[in-house]
Amino acid sequence: MNFKFSEEQLAVKEAAREFAQNELLPGVIERDKEMRYPEEQVKMMAELGFLGMMVSPEFDGGGMDSVSYVLAMEEISKIDSSCSVIMSVNNSLVCWGVEKFGSSIQKQKYLKKLARGEKIGSFCLSEPEAGSDATSQRTTAVDMGDHYLLNGTKNWITSGGTSKLHIVIAQTHPEKGHRGINALLVETEMEGVTVGAKEDKLGIRASDTHTIMYNDVKVPKENRLGEDGFGFKFAMQVLSGGRIGIAAQAVGILGGAYELAKNYSKEREAFGKPIYKHQAIGFKLADMATDLEAARLLVYRAAQLKDKGEDFVMAASMAKLFASEAAMKHTVEAIQIHGGYGYVKEYHVERLMRDAKITQIYEGTSEIQRLVIARSILKGQLYEQVLF
Ligand code: CAA
């Protein structure tokens, strides 16, 4: 197993770190407080190629591997997870889904604009009554011959107020259960698409999360991704890739909290010495650093399996489960290390803790990741993957 990054991968990491420090850090507290969409910052991410990193150059993307992508996600999430969730959904759910499963017409029409960041994409699976149980879709796409008639409501849609293209998961043949579901490319300008109110969230507050309503939207047949009835498997495969991105986001949040806590513990003195020299604080930092490294290795491994074209479903779920749980646990500890300063906005760690919480929920809750892992290990996958 090779843990050495290539020069190109390290250059991507460095560029993302510089961008996050110089362009995202100023104003991050205010954007969070005011729930202000990072319009300028998203524009810069597009210009720097962060919105279509893994898309092939043929479709105006960066042609990079998943390892480079997770390194960039990590650095950007250390500073601003509102920006990194927009980046993650566009890269791993929308662009990857269209490139892997879309027709050449769909790629020409949509992928180039998505990869250049001219259009931001949304992934519309969750419904008021279909969250973890994603097969029970109430949104319908009735086959009308040359088009689908789309009706329903989607919840918690990242970039819901700003995206121009939705991938909508909807039921066409209810009698076939999950095998009757389709994934459709829906332009927000199509008649009948309504964007609901913006959610007032605990964390990732600068990202715009909305409910979306579809009322008799006519979606051309050529906008269906894959064969008739492929929509659920499309969603599952795309989400497995997405989970690597969210795991990297959790690693970034944890890494940010760790850096802040470590630096603070060197500056802050109590009982005549810097607080890191007190075992109570030193042990917290040690646990934080150990979990950070373990989470990183799971994330890089999942990304590497994806790059090699191997089965990465279980590895992605393990990475997301471990990284998001560790991010939540240690951002709380980072606040504890900061004492009262950790409880105020100026010191950033309280925001990192609020942002960490969503990584245990979206793109499959920790409970769903455990379910995926349990099913995989019972099929014998862990045995094959761990004994290299
Ligand atoms: N790849 C390919 N196919 C898959 C798959 C995968 N990763 N996982 C499941 N499937 C296939 C199965 O093989 C099965 O196909 P067949 O019946 O033809 O054999 C079919 O899909 C149904 O699978 P299950 O029987 O396992 O379905 P289930 O209902 O028992 O459970 C689940 C599936 C794993 C729980 C799934 O519903 C799930 O992942 N739920 C969580 C949904 C989720 O992650 N939502 C996130 C919302 S999106 C979001 O957050 C985006 C954002 O904006 C940030």
Boltz pocket constraint, residues with backbone or C-beta under 6 A from the ligand:
constraints:
  - pocket:
      binder: B
      contacts: [[A, 89], [A, 123], [A, 125], [A, 126], [A, 131], [A, 132], [A, 133], [A, 134], [A, 135], [A, 156], [A, 157], [A, 158], [A, 178], [A, 232], [A, 233], [A, 236], [A, 237], [A, 239], [A, 240], [A, 313], [A, 361], [A, 362], [A, 363], [A, 364], [A, 365], [A, 368], [A, 371], [A, 372]]
      max_distance: 6.0
